[in-house]
């Protein structure tokens, strides 16, 4: 279990009693405490990264047998699959899950992490926002083990993670289209995404360097924005013969746009999807890049169990990907 800062630690730093610290940090106002003492307590709690506990068992130093799973999008099948597989592993080992949605908002993320620590969770699985290092530092200060999934971020110290093979997934999608003779393609990406996810676009540009052209539309990550991005791509770049949807949420909206406009896949336009959403297996049975989110979820849970038993470990892994052929790409 993590080495959480206690009221006793705060009292020692503030130079006052545990009773006074408890009273101040509980937010009560009835008892007189000088402004100077109150400030000392608040400053000490902040400096020590004190997080109050909601768990009685944690006072005895016992494990709470709970794990926090923190993801940025509940409506993204990629993350619900990660959660589902992680849950199977953790529940089979006697743990329960507390699941949080950050909406890709750094402030929400920090609040959710703080709430998880108040529950004295034994570990955390997190797909962080771009500013997630602040939250990881909070976990470090409490010595709570964690696994970062899918999104690598800059952080002051080495940490454990399992990531998608983003560059390889983009490379596979681009090579599929180039091998089929498509030299003018469109790429629908995510505006403002985590830097490591940009490797998908970098790979596509590398594959097409000197061999063809790539038009890029970067939009927010949602079904509706995938529709808008595709609409914009078709209007601004009518010469393209194929599309890569880099993220499944946008891909769903993009395919709906093609259907609404009467654009036949692959007769009028070829399509490759990075990811394996359910809709990619029906209708045209799309060409898609398998990125293994279920496998990532199960492995993240297994890695976290190892970290809970040995906090000195640093485990880092890359999930393999591969191309699955469908019927959405036509030779030029």
C-alpha positions as CSV (number, residue, x, y, z in Angstrom):
1,X,0.0,0.0,0.0
2,X,1.1,3.6,-0.7
3,X,2.9,5.6,2.0
4,X,0.3,8.3,2.4
5,X,1.0,11.4,4.4
6,X,-0.9,11.3,7.7
7,X,-2.4,13.9,10.0
8,X,0.5,13.2,12.4
9,X,3.0,14.2,9.6
10,X,1.1,17.4,8.9
11,X,1.0,18.3,12.7
12,X,4.7,17.7,13.0
13,X,5.5,20.1,10.1
14,X,3.0,22.7,11.3
15,X,4.2,22.5,14.9
16,X,0.7,21.9,16.3
17,X,-1.5,19.0,17.5
18,X,-3.1,16.3,15.5
19,X,-6.5,17.5,16.9
20,X,-5.9,21.0,15.5
21,X,-4.9,19.6,12.1
22,X,-7.9,17.4,12.0
23,X,-10.2,20.3,12.8
24,X,-8.6,22.7,10.3
25,X,-8.6,20.2,7.4
26,X,-12.2,19.1,8.1
27,X,-13.2,22.7,7.2
28,X,-15.1,23.2,10.5
29,X,-15.4,26.8,11.8
30,X,-17.0,26.7,15.3
31,X,-13.8,26.4,17.3
32,X,-11.4,29.4,17.5
33,X,-8.1,28.8,15.8
34,X,-5.8,31.7,15.0
35,X,-5.3,32.7,11.4
36,X,-1.6,32.0,11.8
37,X,-2.1,28.5,13.0
38,X,-4.7,27.7,10.4
39,X,-2.3,29.0,7.7
40,X,0.5,26.8,9.1
41,X,-1.7,23.8,8.9
42,X,-2.9,24.5,5.4
43,X,0.6,25.3,4.2
44,X,2.0,22.1,5.7
45,X,-0.8,19.9,4.2
46,X,-0.2,21.5,0.8
47,X,3.6,21.1,1.0
48,X,3.3,17.5,2.0
49,X,0.6,16.7,-0.6
50,X,-1.7,15.5,2.2
51,X,-4.8,13.7,1.0
52,X,-7.5,13.0,3.5
53,X,-8.7,9.4,3.8
54,X,-12.2,8.1,3.3
55,X,-11.2,4.5,4.2
56,X,-11.1,3.3,7.7
57,X,-9.0,0.2,6.8
58,X,-6.2,2.5,5.5
59,X,-5.7,3.8,9.0
60,X,-4.4,0.3,9.9
61,X,-2.1,0.2,6.9
62,X,-4.2,-2.5,5.2
63,X,-4.9,-2.8,1.5
64,X,-8.3,-1.5,0.5
65,X,-8.5,-4.0,-2.4
66,X,-9.6,-1.2,-4.7
67,X,-8.1,0.1,-8.0
68,X,-8.9,3.4,-9.8
69,X,-9.2,3.3,-13.5
70,X,-9.1,6.8,-15.1
71,X,-9.9,7.3,-18.7
72,X,-10.6,10.4,-20.9
73,X,-13.6,9.2,-22.8
74,X,-16.4,6.9,-21.7
75,X,-18.0,7.0,-25.2
76,X,-14.8,5.7,-26.8
77,X,-15.0,2.0,-27.4
78,X,-11.2,1.8,-27.2
79,X,-11.3,2.8,-23.5
80,X,-14.4,0.8,-22.6
81,X,-12.6,-2.3,-23.9
82,X,-9.5,-1.5,-21.8
83,X,-11.7,-1.1,-18.7
84,X,-13.5,-4.3,-19.4
85,X,-10.4,-6.5,-19.7
86,X,-8.7,-4.9,-16.8
87,X,-11.7,-5.5,-14.7
88,X,-11.7,-9.2,-15.5
89,X,-8.1,-9.6,-14.3
90,X,-8.5,-7.4,-11.2
91,X,-11.8,-8.9,-10.0
92,X,-10.3,-12.4,-10.3
93,X,-7.6,-11.2,-7.9
94,X,-10.1,-9.9,-5.4
95,X,-10.1,-6.2,-6.3
96,X,-12.9,-3.8,-7.0
97,X,-12.7,-0.9,-9.5
98,X,-13.5,2.8,-9.1
99,X,-13.9,4.2,-12.6
100,X,-13.5,7.9,-13.5
101,X,-14.0,9.8,-16.7
102,X,-11.8,13.0,-17.1
103,X,-13.3,14.2,-20.4
104,X,-9.7,14.9,-21.4
105,X,-9.8,17.9,-19.0
106,X,-6.6,18.3,-16.9
107,X,-8.4,19.9,-14.0
108,X,-11.0,17.1,-13.9
109,X,-8.1,14.6,-14.1
110,X,-6.4,16.0,-11.0
111,X,-9.7,16.1,-9.1
112,X,-10.5,12.5,-10.0
113,X,-7.0,11.4,-8.9
114,X,-7.4,13.3,-5.6
115,X,-10.7,11.5,-5.1
116,X,-9.2,8.1,-5.8
117,X,-6.4,8.8,-3.3
118,X,-9.0,9.8,-0.7
119,X,-10.4,6.3,-1.1
120,X,-6.8,5.0,-0.5
121,X,-6.8,2.9,-3.7
122,X,-4.0,0.3,-3.9
123,X,-3.1,1.3,-7.5
124,X,-4.2,3.3,-10.5
125,X,-4.5,2.6,-14.3
126,X,-4.6,5.9,-16.1
127,X,-4.8,7.2,-19.7
128,X,-3.6,10.7,-18.9
129,X,-4.3,14.1,-20.4
130,X,-1.5,16.1,-22.0
131,X,-0.9,17.7,-18.6
132,X,-1.0,14.4,-16.7
133,X,2.4,14.8,-15.2
134,X,0.9,16.8,-12.4
135,X,-1.3,13.9,-11.4
136,X,1.5,11.4,-11.7
137,X,3.6,13.5,-9.3
138,X,0.7,13.3,-6.8
139,X,0.7,9.5,-7.1
140,X,4.5,9.5,-6.7
141,X,4.3,11.6,-3.6
142,X,1.9,9.0,-2.1
143,X,3.9,6.1,-3.3
144,X,0.8,4.7,-5.1
145,X,1.7,2.3,-8.0
146,X,0.3,3.2,-11.4
147,X,0.3,2.1,-15.0
148,X,-0.1,4.6,-17.8
149,X,-2.0,3.2,-20.8
150,X,-2.0,4.4,-24.4
151,X,-0.6,7.9,-23.8
152,X,3.0,8.5,-23.1
153,X,3.7,11.9,-21.5
154,X,6.8,13.8,-20.3
155,X,7.4,13.2,-16.6
156,X,10.2,13.9,-14.2
157,X,10.9,10.2,-13.2
158,X,10.6,6.9,-15.0
159,X,7.2,5.3,-14.9
160,X,5.4,2.1,-15.9
161,X,3.3,2.1,-19.1
162,X,1.8,0.0,-21.9
163,X,1.4,1.9,-25.1
164,X,-0.2,1.4,-28.5
165,X,2.2,0.9,-31.4
166,X,1.1,4.3,-32.9
167,X,3.8,4.7,-35.5
168,X,3.5,1.1,-36.7
169,X,-0.3,1.4,-37.0
170,X,0.0,4.5,-39.2
171,X,2.6,2.9,-41.3
172,X,0.5,-0.2,-41.9
173,X,-2.5,1.9,-42.9
174,X,-0.5,4.0,-45.3
175,X,1.4,1.0,-46.8
176,X,-1.9,-0.7,-47.5
177,X,-3.2,2.2,-49.6
178,X,0.1,2.8,-51.3
179,X,0.5,-0.8,-52.2
180,X,-3.0,-0.7,-53.8
181,X,-1.9,2.3,-56.0
182,X,-3.4,5.2,-54.0
183,X,-1.0,8.1,-54.4
184,X,-3.4,10.9,-53.3
185,X,-5.0,10.2,-49.9
186,X,-6.6,12.0,-47.0
187,X,-5.8,11.6,-43.3
188,X,-8.5,12.4,-40.7
189,X,-6.7,13.1,-37.4
190,X,-7.3,14.5,-33.9
191,X,-6.8,18.1,-33.2
192,X,-4.9,18.6,-30.0
193,X,-4.2,15.0,-29.2
194,X,-1.4,13.6,-27.1
195,X,2.0,13.9,-28.8
196,X,2.7,10.1,-29.0
197,X,-0.6,9.7,-30.9
198,X,0.7,12.0,-33.5
199,X,3.1,9.2,-34.5
200,X,0.2,7.8,-36.6
201,X,0.3,10.9,-38.8
202,X,4.1,11.0,-38.9
203,X,4.2,7.5,-40.1
204,X,1.7,8.2,-42.9
205,X,3.7,11.2,-44.1
206,X,6.9,9.1,-44.0
207,X,5.4,6.3,-46.1
208,X,4.2,8.8,-48.7
209,X,7.3,11.0,-48.7
210,X,8.3,11.3,-52.4
211,X,5.7,8.7,-53.4
212,X,2.4,10.7,-53.2
213,X,0.4,13.3,-51.4
214,X,-1.4,13.4,-48.1
215,X,-4.1,15.9,-47.2
216,X,-4.7,16.3,-43.5
217,X,-7.8,17.4,-41.5
218,X,-7.3,17.6,-37.8
219,X,-10.6,17.9,-35.8
220,X,-11.6,17.2,-32.1
221,X,-12.2,13.6,-31.2
222,X,-15.9,12.8,-31.6
223,X,-18.4,11.2,-33.9
224,X,-19.8,14.6,-34.9
225,X,-16.4,16.0,-35.6
226,X,-15.4,13.0,-37.7
227,X,-18.4,13.8,-39.9
228,X,-17.4,17.4,-40.2
229,X,-13.7,16.5,-40.9
230,X,-14.8,14.1,-43.7
231,X,-17.1,16.7,-45.2
232,X,-14.3,19.2,-45.2
233,X,-11.9,16.8,-46.7
234,X,-14.2,15.9,-49.6
235,X,-14.8,19.6,-50.3
236,X,-11.2,20.8,-50.0
237,X,-9.5,17.8,-51.6
238,X,-11.9,16.2,-54.2
239,X,-8.9,14.5,-55.9
240,X,-8.2,12.0,-53.1
241,X,-8.9,8.4,-53.8
242,X,-8.6,7.0,-50.3
243,X,-9.0,8.0,-46.6
244,X,-7.3,6.9,-43.4
245,X,-9.4,7.4,-40.2
246,X,-6.8,7.5,-37.5
247,X,-9.3,7.2,-34.6
248,X,-12.4,5.1,-34.4
249,X,-14.7,7.8,-32.9
250,X,-14.0,10.1,-35.9
251,X,-14.2,7.1,-38.2
252,X,-17.8,6.3,-37.3
253,X,-18.8,9.9,-38.1
254,X,-16.7,9.9,-41.3
255,X,-18.3,6.7,-42.6
256,X,-21.8,8.2,-41.8
257,X,-20.8,11.2,-43.9
258,X,-19.8,9.1,-46.8
259,X,-23.1,7.2,-46.6
260,X,-25.1,10.4,-46.5
261,X,-23.4,11.7,-49.6
262,X,-23.9,8.5,-51.5
263,X,-20.1,7.8,-51.7
264,X,-19.6,4.1,-52.2
265,X,-16.8,2.4,-50.3
266,X,-14.6,1.2,-52.0
267,X,-16.0,1.9,-55.5
268,X,-15.8,5.7,-55.1
269,X,-13.4,6.0,-52.2
270,X,-11.2,3.5,-50.4
271,X,-11.0,3.5,-46.6
272,X,-8.6,2.2,-43.9
273,X,-9.5,2.5,-40.1
274,X,-6.9,2.5,-37.3
275,X,-8.7,0.5,-34.6
276,X,-11.3,-2.2,-34.6
277,X,-14.7,-0.6,-33.7
278,X,-17.7,-2.9,-34.0
279,X,-19.0,-1.1,-37.1
280,X,-15.7,-1.9,-39.0
281,X,-16.7,-5.6,-39.1
282,X,-20.1,-5.1,-40.8
283,X,-21.2,-3.8,-44.2
284,X,-18.0,-3.3,-46.1
285,X,-16.0,-5.2,-43.5
286,X,-13.4,-2.4,-43.5
287,X,-9.6,-2.8,-43.8
288,X,-8.4,-1.9,-40.3
289,X,-5.4,-1.9,-38.1
290,X,-5.7,-4.0,-35.0
291,X,-4.2,-2.1,-32.1
292,X,-5.1,-4.6,-29.3
293,X,-6.9,-2.5,-26.7
294,X,-8.3,-5.6,-25.0
295,X,-4.9,-7.0,-24.6
296,X,-3.6,-3.7,-23.3
297,X,-6.3,-3.7,-20.6
298,X,-5.5,-7.2,-19.4
299,X,-1.8,-6.6,-19.5
300,X,-2.1,-3.2,-17.7
301,X,-3.9,-4.9,-14.8
302,X,-1.4,-7.7,-14.6
303,X,1.5,-5.2,-14.6
304,X,-0.2,-3.2,-11.8
305,X,-0.6,-6.3,-9.6
306,X,3.1,-6.8,-10.0
307,X,3.8,-3.2,-9.0
308,X,1.5,-3.5,-5.9
309,X,3.7,-6.4,-4.8
310,X,7.0,-4.7,-5.7
311,X,6.9,-0.9,-5.8
312,X,10.5,-0.7,-7.1
313,X,9.6,-2.2,-10.5
314,X,9.4,-0.1,-13.6
315,X,7.6,-2.0,-16.3
316,X,7.3,-0.7,-19.9
317,X,5.6,-2.4,-22.8
318,X,4.5,-1.8,-26.4
319,X,1.3,-3.5,-27.7
320,X,1.8,-5.1,-31.1
321,X,-0.5,-4.2,-34.0
322,X,-1.3,-5.8,-37.4
323,X,-3.4,-5.2,-40.5
324,X,-6.7,-6.9,-40.9
325,X,-7.9,-7.1,-44.5
326,X,-11.5,-6.3,-45.4
327,X,-13.2,-5.1,-48.5
328,X,-12.9,-1.3,-48.2
329,X,-9.8,-0.8,-50.3
330,X,-9.9,-1.0,-54.1
331,X,-6.8,-1.1,-56.4
332,X,-6.2,1.9,-58.5
